[in-house]
Amino acid sequence: MAVIHRTTMSPTKLDLLTEWLPSRPWYRGAQRPRLAKAGGFRLDDPAGEVGIEFMVVTDDSGARPVTYHLPLTYRGAELSDGAHAMIGTSEHGVLGPRWIYDGSHDPVAVAQIAALLSGNTQPQAQSASDTQDPSVVVANPISASPVAEFAVADGADEAAITIVGGPLLRVHRRLDGEALPPGVPTVTAPWRGPDDAVTRSVLLSAHH
């Protein structure tokens, strides 16, 4: 199980995302986002080396608030061939320098997304060690093969992860109430809006 350290990060995750988000094709706010954490969860890396977090943030810099789902990975060294997916670096108060990546392009996170959608790993609480998160629900699990190779296409509202010899995984970037057909494998989780209302959205889905 991942250990959650009560410490500082400099710059913070929200600081790094404020700089990175405007470069994304699916971002819809002003040039300078105003971000607030709205929810999320974690997955464990079986090797215990890479932190995997699914962060939900709300940006109120535009005409209306927009909520984004942002898979992140935290590494103790640079990811080989991962420059295109790098969000930034930060100094962790316990672990030292951390390289932070868009998790939809990180092979460790992609493998665990496939495992989650197939019911073969358990979602973990975002801010507590060794604690499962029952609010994250997997529906209609897939039969997933081990992820060896994949390709990612970043679209206007999602990241489409094509698994070689396996399913198409979708990372839903903007949480705007998209409805999916019945029977689609999904991962849903709650998040809290600016008005303190709780909404449940699809964060991840799979298609053949």
Secondary structure, DSSP 4 states (H G I P E B T S, - for coil): -PPPP---EES-HHHHHHHHGGGSTT--S-SS--EEEEEEEEE--TTS--EEEEEEEEE-SSSS-EEEEEEEEEESSPPTT-GGGEEEEEEETTTEEEEEEEGGG-HHHHHHHHHHHTT-S--B-SSSTT-B-TTSEEES---PPP---EEEEE-SSEEEEEETTSPEEEEE-B-S-----TT--EEEEEEE-TTS-EEEEEEEEEE-
